[in-house]
Amino acid sequence: MAEGSRAPGSSPGGAAALAPGRARDAGTAAPSGGECATNADCRSWSDTCGGCKCRVLVRNAAPPKCKGDQVACFADPCGHKRAQCTNGACTIIDESAM
């Protein structure tokens, strides 16, 4: 990545709120620059803006503002998932698959 540029979805300070498609499953490559050092640096967030999604956020990152309609979800999108630091990147782990 060129100096001064940053990965999509990241902020200048390195904290990132990843879009649903940007949330990485455990085992995928971490972006350069890293987002976390321990599991405590990451958190899951139930996003109900326009659908029911479980997103991963860096611990102190503010959730993105909803620019659409909030929906009511039948179940918590993050109900069986947890945030984890994997190779320097916050990821979502689906515990129901374990």
Secondary structure, 3 states (H helix, E strand, C coil): CCCCCCCCCECCCCCEECCHHHCEECCCCCCCCCCCCCHHHEEEEEECECCCEEEEEECCCCCCCCCCCECCCCCCCCCCEEEEEECCEEEEEEHHHC
